[in-house]
Amino acid sequence: MKPRANLLEAVLEAVRRGIERLLGGGRTAVRGVDVVVPVYDAREDTERCLASVLRHGSGDFRLVVVDDASNDPTLVARLEHLAADDARVVLLRNDVNLGFVKSANRGMMHGPDRDVLLLNSDTEVPAAYLDRLRAAAAHTPRTGVVSPLTNDGTILSVPEWMTANPLPEGLDLAAFDALIAATSARLRPEIVTAHGFCMLIRREVLDAVGAFDEVFGRGYGEENDLCERAKAAGFEIRACDDLFVWHRGSASFAGETESLRTANLGVLGRRHPRYHEDVQRFIRENPLAEVQASIRYQLARAARRRAPALLMVLHADPFTDPRQAPAGGTQLHVLDLVRALALPRVVVAWPEGAHLHASEVADGDVTRPVAHRFPATLDGDAGAPHDRFALADAARERGFAALIDRLDVGAAHLHHLSGWPARIWRVLEARGIPFAYTVHDYLCTCPAFYRLNLASGASCACIAGDAGEARHCLDAFFQACALPAPVNALARIREHRAEFRALLTVAAAVIAPSDAARAVVADAFPSQSLRWQVIPHALPVAAVRPVVRPSGGVLRVALLGTPSAPWKGSAAVLEVMRATRDLDVHWHVFGDAGAHGFPEAAAAAIGSLADERLHLHGRYGRDDVVCLLAGAAIDVTLILSPWPETFSYTLSESWAAGVPAIVLDRGAPAARVRATGAGIVVGDQGGAAAALRDLVREPSRLRALAEAAVAAARREPSPADNAARHRAAYGTMLERVTPRASDPPYRPADRELFAAHQAALREE
């Protein structure tokens, strides 16, 4: 990757403005700098170092080369030629080899009124290095010594700390430095000691404490001793966290390194008894952790930013462990789709409290999302409950705009807008970002998205224009959501449908997982010509249980998912339990059954034999469902959702295990069972109880139903099939999320994105 001139110019200009701002109140001029480079042979390293110093130096600086009696005649000649040709170069020669410390001191004292940048000859500096070091040195009035970040500099090493690093894959020095400069928060953190590979020393420090102590001989530890003396004199040692300087390592000392280290560390310990303890404390506490994390994060993000993102918008966190918190069908579908699409970048976003959460997924790897959290402070009283079904919310719309801008969104797929203001589609439209919409439930037709009156349990017909029914239905729904009911229920529904009508009309595709779901929505918007696509969900569970002839006597019935919830038919299930308590039916509950007093109500419905006939298996993962159903020898699943479900993952899970289902005659489950024969469709709970009674009386019927379930499971679309159909439905939308010809430049705004990432980490 080549450095980008416009980025470097922007960084340089920002640094210059920072210097002017920092120095405006005291030091009115930037003091000249002598860049002191002690040299002893190592021609290639030396020439590379000196060339970079001269090429990228700025302002009042001199390159002071101290040749410590080099043996390489070619290097000696080239140094003489360089000094003769470039007025910025001062060449000092030692008649005999004095070693690094004495050579460095000679160079540092050559200009008694100038600051000093001491630089090893095995380094290479990038553009604007002096400007950034000067700015760091001006961070506080007492800043005395500054060292930059590097690949090999113990506490200053990045991206990995305390070790030697190669340059990150695909980046040269200029590109890596540009990434660091553009995204740095410029914290200029205080550090325990500078590193001698590159250290800017203000002349005030040298005047106060002197240069290196020559007791350190050929070198090692002399810079640590100087920093200890500087701190004792009241100066601060800081890191220049927006500059990266390449450092080859300790090659200049060759085999002497370990012996020098041992001897000179002993000198340091005797002179400064707290030095080693301070270093160990610094390593334990690591004040540079945020700087290091930012760089590692930006490197990972640079790899992901090879394409704009497809944004998936939903209502709840899909990355939770299902054994800890149950995930709904929408979350499961989104993760399946993201995994199967395997796009370069997908962002999954959902609202939670006063924040918007977004996780980046690269190449479909949903196991390693990168989390961000954006503020979305609610308008009005912060203590008031948030209306999850509001059509407009200025704060969340602003937060959503920041999210799509910071995360470089190119296209979007709206899966569920509960918790979001419906008007976020207008934010997308204003930016020219195309979007698709999926009908996971009926939120687009009414805030009461189950189309169910939670007070009466009856299907809700409030959208037909009955003011009384609308009031009754929405009052119950908003009460269940712990929200104040709308003042005018019918007006609220009309406004709601008008906003969603506009959304659906603009959507590049309106996707339904079943014909039944499409029909309900189409009936609510009869005059609209929408870009419909019917794409059944996929279940990434391949295995099915072999068909086994049921044993006589016991009928094992499963309830899957969240059967305790009223909108999943808990009342009807309890009625069926009561109606069949005289039969030898064993009930197996897989999923979240603890709410709404369901276990106690179920035990009471079954009666005195509940202890042996009611089995609560708890939450489960989809990967386990086949084994769980097979292990319990389940004969049939009961699905009595009172609302017209748009698909039903629990039906797919049951079929994947070769288990037929009894379903109510409404929505997609009934249509799917009729189309496959893999179960029984009933009109109500009385019909469900009668169906169970028939199966107990004629268990042989289960074999044909189970065979139909196995066949139905084998005909279900695979995740790859589902992804292929979504790709086709997206159409030209995908052109907005294809890989770029080259990486985008790093932007100062990325610092805000890193802050959002850190906020998400702190929440965890």
N, C-alpha and C positions, 0 to 999 in steps of 0.2 A: 504494500500500500504506500503510495507516495504522499508526502505532506501537501496540504492544500494551502496555497498562498493566501487566499482570502481569509481562511481561518487563522493562520498565524499572524496576519496583519491585524485582525480583530483582537487577538489575544495581546499582541504587542501594544496596541493603542490603549486597551483597558489597563494594562500594567502601567503605562506611562501616566495615564490619568490618575491611577492610584498613587503613584509616587508623588505627583504634584499635590494631591489631596493630603497625603500623609506628611509631607515635608513643609507644607505651606505655613504651618504655625510656628516653626522653629528654625530648622536649618533651611536657609533660603536657596541653597544651591547643592546639587549632587556632587560630592567630592569625587575627584578622579580615582580610578582603580588601577593598581598594578596587578596584572594576572601573572603570578609567579609560577613558573614550571621548572622544577629541578629535573635535569636530564642526565641519564647515564646509559649510553648505547640504546638498545631496543628501538632501532631506527624506524620500523614500520609504525609501531604504536606512537612514537614521538611525533612523526610527521603528520599522522592522522590527528593527533591532539592539537598540535599547533595550527594546522590548517583550519580546524573547526573553531578555534578561539578567534582567529583573524577574520574568518568568513562571517561569523555570527556576532562579533563584538559590536557594541554601540556606545555612543557617548564618549566621555573622556576616559580612555583606557590605554594602557601600554601592556605589551606582552614582554615580560622580563624572563628571559630564558637563562637559567644557570646551568652551564655545561660542567658537570663534575668530572672533568678529565676523561671524556669518553675515548674509547679505544677504536671506534669505528671511524676511519678517515672519511668515508662517504658522508656520514652524518655530520661530522665536524665541518666539512666543506659546505654542506647544504645549510647549516645553521649560519655560517658566515655570509653566505649568499642571501639568505633571508633577511638578516640584519642590515645588509647593505642596500637591499632593494625596498624595504618597507620601513618608513620612519616610525611606525608604531612599535617596532621590535627593538628591544635592548638586549644585547648578548653579553653575559658575564661569564668569564672562564676561570675555573680553578686550575692552578698549576698542577696540583696533585689531587687525588680523590679524597674528598673530605667527608663523604657520606651525606645522606639525605638531610639530616637535621641542620648541619652547618650550612649546606647549600641553600636550604629553605630560608634560614635566617639571613644569609647574605642578600637574597632576593627581596625579602620582606623589608629590610632596612635600607634598601637602595633609594626608595622614595619616602622620606620621613614625614611628608605631609599628605600622603595618599593612603586610602584604604587598600587592603590586600585581598586578592582572591588566590589562595594557594591551591594549585591544581596538580594532581599526579599526571605523569606523562602517559599513563595507560588509560586515560579518560577521553571522552569525546562529548562536546557540549552542543546543544541544539540552538536554534534561532532564539533571540531575545533572552539568552541566559542571564546576561548582566542586568538587564532591566528587572527581571523577576527577582534576582538575588538582592538588588538594591531595594526593591519594594519590601521584601521580607526583612531586611536589616532595618528598615524604617518603621516596622510594625509597632514597636514601642520605643520610647526614648532610651530605654536601658538595654535594648537588644544589642548584643556585642558581637556574636558569632553566629553564622548561619550556614547550614549544609543542606543540599537538595536531596531529593529522593534518587535512588539508584537501583541497579540490578544486583549489586554486590557491595553492601555496606552495612552489614549486621542490622542494627535497629532501623536503618533507613532503607532497607531492601524492600522492593515491591516487584511483582504483586505478592510474593510469599515472603514472610518476615523471617529474619535471622538466618537467611540462607542465600546462596548464590543462585540467581535466576537467569535463564536465557531470555532473550526478547520474546514477547508473546508471539505465537504463530501468526504469520501474515502481517506483522507490523515491523517496520524498521524504527530506528531511533526517533526520527522526526515524527512519525505517525503516533508512536506510543507517547512521546512527549506532548504532542498536540492533544491527544485524548486526555492526558492528565491535566494539562493547562486549561482546557475548555470546560472540564467538569469539576475542577477543584473548588472547594469552598473557601480556599485561602485562609485556613485557620491559623497558619504559622504556629503550630503547637510548640510549647517549650519542651526541650529534650534534655536528657541527662548529660549528653556530651555530643560535640560535633564529630564528624568523621574526616580524617585527613585527606581522603581522596579529592575532596572539593570543599573548601570552607572559606567563606567570606568573613574577614576579620576587620572590624572597624579600627581605624587608627587610634581612637581613644583607648581601646583595649591594649594595644601594643604599647602605647605611652604609659598606661597605668601598671601593667604587669610584666612588660617585656616580651621578648620573642620566645622561641622554644628553648628549653633548658638542654644544653648540649650534653648533659649526663646521659641522655637517652641514646647517645652514640649514633649508630647508623640508622636508627629510627625504629619506632613502634611504641606507642603510648605517649609520644611527645604532645600530640594534639589534645589528649585527655588531660594531661597535666596542665596545659595552658588553659583549657576550659575550666578546670577546677579553680585555678588562680583567678580567672575572670569572674567566676560566680562569687568567689570570696570578696572580690572587689565591687560586687553589686551589679554585675552584668548578667544578662539572660542569654541562654543558648537556644536557638530555635531552628525548626525545620522549615525549609522553603518547599511547601507541599504542592506547588503548582509548577515545579521544574523537575525534569528527569535528566540525569547525566549518566552516560554509559561509563562503566568502570570494569576493566578486564579482571582485576583482582590483584593478588599479592605477588605477581610474577617478579617484580623488581628486586625482591629480597631472596628469591629462589629458595635454596635449602636452608637459609638462615632464619626463615620466618619463625619456626617453633622455638628455637633457642632465644631469639630476640623477644618473642612474646613472653616467655617464661621469666626472663630476667627483668624485663621492663615492667611487667605487671607487678612484680615484687617491689620495684621502686615506687610505683604508683600507690600500692597499698601502704607502704611505710610513710610516704609523704601525705597522703590523703586517706586516713583510716576509714572514712565512711564511703569512699568511692565505690568499692565493690558491692557493698550493701545497697547503695543508691542505684547502681546499675541493675542489680537483681530485682529490686522493687519496681524499677521502671519496666523491666521485662514482664513482671507479673501483672502490673496494672495496664501496661501498653496504652499510653495516651494517644498513640498513632493508630489505634484500631479502626476508628471511623475513616481515616484517610485510606488505610489499606483496604477496608471493605468497599469503599467507594470505587477504588481502582479495579478490584476484582469484579465488582458488579458491572462497571462500565465495559470491561473486557467481554464479559458474558453477553451484555446487551448489544455490544458492537457486532457480535456474531449473529445475534437474533435479528438485528435491524437490517438484514439484507433484503427484507421485503416489508411493505406496510402490513398491518394486521387486519385480520377478519375479527370483528368484535361480536361476541356472543353475550347478549343481555338476558339475564334471568333474575329471579326474585330471591334466591337464597344460595348460600355457599354450597357448591357441589363437591368440594374437596374433603368433606368431613368423612371420618370413618363410619360406615353404616352400622357398625357394632356399637358405636358411641352415640350416634344421632342418626335417625332414619333419614335417608334421602328420598325425595319424591321422584316421580317419573320424569319430570322436566329436567332435574339435575342429572339423573342417570343418562337420559337421552343426550344431553349436551356433551357430557364426557365421552360417551360412545362415539358421537359424531366427530368431536375434536380429534380423538384418537385415530379414527378411521380416515378422516380427511388428510391428516399428516401434513398440513400446510406449514410453510416455514415459520409463520407466526400467527397465533390466535390469542386474543385477549378475552378472558371470561370475566364479566363484571356483574356485581350484584350490590344492592343497598343493604346497609346494616346500621341501625341507629342513626347517628349524625354523620355517618361517613359512607363513601362509596368505595367498594373494594374491587380490585382488578388484579387478575393473575395472568401473567404471560406464559404461554405454552409454546415451546419450540418443537417443530417436527412431530407433533402429536404425542409427545411424552408428557402425559398428564400426571406422572408420578413426581415430576420436578418443576412445579410451577414457580414462577418468581412473583412474589406478592407485592402489591402497592395499596396504599390507603390514601384517599383524597378527602379533604374536608368538604362537607355539604351541610353547613349549619342551617338549621331550619329557620324559616321566617317566623317572626312573631315570638310568642312566649316559648322559650326553650323547654319549659316543663310540660307543655301541652302535648297530648298524644298526636303522633304524626298520622295524617290521613293517608293510608297506603294506597288509596284509590283516587287521590287528587289528580285532576287533569293538568294542573300547572303548579309549579313550585320553583320560584326564581332561584333559590339557593341550590337546589339539586340540579336544575338545568345548567347553572354556572359550573357546578362540580362536574357534571357530565361533559360539558364542553372542554374543561381542562383535561379530563381523562382522555378524551379522544384525540386532543391535540398533543398531549405529552406522549401518548403511546402510539402515535403515528398510525391511526386507524384509517384504512382505505375502504372498507365495506363493513356492513353490520348485519346481524341476524337477531331480530327481537323475538325472544322465546317467551318471556313472561314479564309483564310490566307492573305487577303488584309491588308496591314500594317505590316505584319510579313515577314521576309525572308523565302522563301519556304524551305530553308535548315534546318529549325528548326526540321524537321522530323529526320534529321541525328543526332541532339543532343539527341533526344529520343532513336534512335537506338543505339547510342554509350553507353547509360546507360542501355540497355536491357529493355527499357520501351515499351511495345506494344501499338499500336495506331490504331484507326479506322478513316475513313475519310468520310464525308458526302458531296454529290453534292448538294449544295444549289443554285448554279448558275454554270457558265461554266468557272470559273477561272482556273481550272485545264487544260483547253484546250487552253486558250489565255488570255493575260492580259485584253483584252476587254471582260470582263466576261459576258456581256449581249449577246454577239454574234450579236451585232447590230452596224451598222455604224451610229454614232450619227450625222454626217454631213448630210447624205442623208436620214436617217430613214429606209434604207433597211437592210435586213439581211446581216450579214457579212460572206463572204466566204473566208476570208484571210488565214485560216489554210490550204486551199487546195493548197497553194504554189504560188499564184498570187502575185508577188512583188508589183505591182501597187496598187492592192486592199489592201494589207497589209499596205502599206504606207498611203493610204487614210484613212483607218479605225483607225489605231493606232494614227495617227496625231490628228484626231478628239477626240479620247478617252482621250489621254494624255492632250490635251488642256482643255477638260472638267474637268479634275482632277488637273488643274493648275500645270502640270509637263512638263518638256521638252520632246519632242518626241524622241524616240530612233533613233540613226543614221541609223541603218540598221534594218528596221522593220521586215523583213522576218527572219533575223538571230535571232532577239530577240524572236520571236515566237517559233522558233525551239529550242532555248536554254530553253525557258520556258516549252515547252512540254516535253523535255527530262528530266528536273528535276521532273516534276510532274509524268511522266511515272515511274520513279524510286520510287517516293513516293507511288503511287497507287499499285505498284507491292509488296512493303513491307507491306502495310497496312493489319492488321488482318481482316478488313472488309471494303468494299467500299459500302456505303449506299446511295441509291437514294430514294427520296420521291415519285417517279412515274416511270413507265416503259418508259415514254417519255424522262425523264431526263437521265435514264440509257442508252437509245438508242443513244442519242447525244454523250455522253462521250465514249461509246463503239465504235462508228463510228470514233472518233478522235484517238483511240488507238486500231486499228483493230487486231493487232497481240498479244495483251496482254491478258493473262488469269487472270482476277481479281476476288477477292472474293466478288461477288456482293450480295447485299441484298436490296430488294425494300420494304421500310417501309413508308407508307403514314403518313403524319403529323396528329396530333390530334388537335382538337379545344376544349378547356375546357369550352364550352358553351352548356348546356344541353337543354335549352328550345327552342321550335320552335313556331312560330306564327300559330294559327289556320288558316286554309284556309278560306278566305273570298271572296265571289263573287265580282269581281271588279265592281266599279260603272262606269257608262258610262260617256263619255265626256273627263275626264282628265286622262292622262297617267303619272304616277309618276315614274321617272327614277333616280336611285341612282348611284353615283360614290363613290367608297370606297378607303381608303388608302391614296396614294399620287398621285391623278390623274393629278396634275399640272406638273409632271415630264415627260420629253420627252420619257424616257425609259418605262413609264407606258402608253404611247399612247395618250398624251395630244393633239398632232396635229390631230390624227384621231378623237378624241372626239369633237374637235372644228369643224371639217368638218361635223360630224353628227349633231351637233347643228345647223349649218348653213343650212343643207339639210332638217331639220325638223322644221324650225322656223315657218312654216305655220300651223303646227299641235298644238293641245292643249297639249303640253308636258311640264311638270314641272320637272326641274332638281334639285336634292338634292345632295349636295356634302358633304360627311362625311370624314374628314381627313385634312391633311395639303395641302391646296389649294392655299396658298398665294404666292408661288414662281413662277418664270418665267413669271410674268405678267398674270397668268391664269384668275383671276377674271375679269379683264378688257377685256381680249380677249373673255371670255365666254359671258360676257354681250353684247359685240359687235356682236358676232355670233348669239345670240338669237334675238337681235334687240330691238325694242321699248318696248316690253313686258317683258324685262329682270327683271325689278323690282319686278314683281309678279311671275315670272317663274323660277328665279334662287335663290336657298336657300343654303347658305354656313353655315353649322352646326359646322365647326371647328373640332379639334382633338377629338378623342373619345377613351375610353377604351374598350377592348374586352367584358368585362362583361356588358357593356351598349349597345352593338351594336344591339342586338335583340330588345330591347325596343325602341331604336332610329329609327330603320327601321319600326317597327310596328307603332310607334307613328306618323310617317310621311306617313303611309299607302302606302309604296313603292310597286310598281307593278313588277318592273324588274330592275336588275342591269346591267350596261354596263361595260365590262372588255375588253379593246382593247390593251393590252400590245403587242408591235410589236416584242418582242423577245419570244422565246419558253420557257415560265416560267416552272420551275421545279415542282411547285405544285399550288400555289395561295391560300393564306389565305383569300383573299377577297372573293373568290368563296365560301369557307367554311362558312365565316361569313354570306354571303347572304343566303345560304341554311339553316343555323341555324335559320334564321328569316322566313323561308318558302318562300323566294323570289327567283325566277329563274333568270338566267343570260344570256345575249347575249355576246358571246366570239368570238375572232378571231380564225381562224382555224390554230393554231400552239401551240405546247407544251402541257403541262399537262392539262390546263383548257379545251381545246377542247376535249382531250381524256376523261376527267371526265364527261363533259356534254354529250358526245355521249354515254358513258356507262350507264348514269342514265336517260337521257331524261329530265333533270332538267334545260332546257334552249335551246338556239338556237345557232348553230355554223355558223359563217358567214366568207366570204372570205376576206372582206376588209371593210372600213368605209362605202362604198356605200351599201354593203349588210347589215350593221348594221342599216343604215337609213331606208332601205326598210323593215327590220324586225320590227322596231318601227312603221312604217306606217301601216304595216299589223295588229299589235296589237291594234292600235287606231281604225282601221276599224273593226276588229273582236275581241273585248275585251274578249269574251267568251273563247278564246284560253288560256287566262292566268290562268284559273282555273286548267286545266290539268297540265300546267307547274308548278304551285304552289304546287300542290299535289305531283308531281315528286320531287320538291325541298325538301318538308317535308320528303318524303321517303328517299331521298339521305342523308339528314342530319342524319336521324336515323340509317343509315348504316355506317356512318363515324366512324372510330376507336376512342375509348375513350383514354384519357391519359394513363390509366392503360394498355390498349391493346398495345399502342405504346411503353410503357416502357418494357412490357414483350417481345415484338419483338426485342427491342434493347438489352435486356439482352441475348436473344438467339444469336443475331448477335455478341455480344462481346465475347461470348464463354469463353475461358480460360483467357481472359483479366480480367474478374471479380475476378479471384482468386488472382490477384495482389492488390485488394482493399478490401479484406475481413477483418473483425475485427481481431486484434491480440489476442493471448492468454493472453498477459499482456501488460500494458502500456510501451511504449518505454522510455528510460531514457531521462531526460532533458539534452539539449545540450547547451554549451556556444554559439553556433551559433544562438540559439533562440533569443539572444539579437539583432542580426542583423534583424531578422524577426520582432521583436517589433519595431525597428527603421523604417522598411518599413511600418508597420501599422501606426505609428505616422505620417509618411510623407503623407499617404493617408488622415488621419484626418485633417492635416493642410491644405491640398488642398481643402477639403470641406468647 
